[in-house]
Amino acid sequence: IDGQVLERMRTLSAKGAGLVTKIIGIYLNDAPGRLRSLQEAVERRDAAAMDRTAHAFKSASANLGASALAELCQRMENLGRASSTSGAEILLAQIETEYAEVVVELSAHAEAIKL
């Protein structure tokens, strides 16, 4: 997680830390559904759904500074946009691994803000 992204978000808002924790909470609540949708798209070999779902997941992740996850989602989006599912399972496994790390890091950031 790029802590500078979260810090900029905190300083740009009058609500500061409260807003950052709220946005992290929304992400942590929504992301499992996005990941499930991506898993289903890969399983169905639905390139168009991979494109759409990866795009949304990429944007949400990038907004919170999860740049490695956003980059992996960009690669999945590119696959889908090219109407290809070749290598999607391997890429999905990388996304799942990185997502697990993002959850831990964002949860720790949210907890640290509360202290």
Summary of the structure (lengths in Angstrom):
residues: 115
radius of gyration: 14.8
end to end distance: 19.2
largest distance: 46.8
contacts: 358
relative contact order: 0.17
helix: 84%
strand: 0%
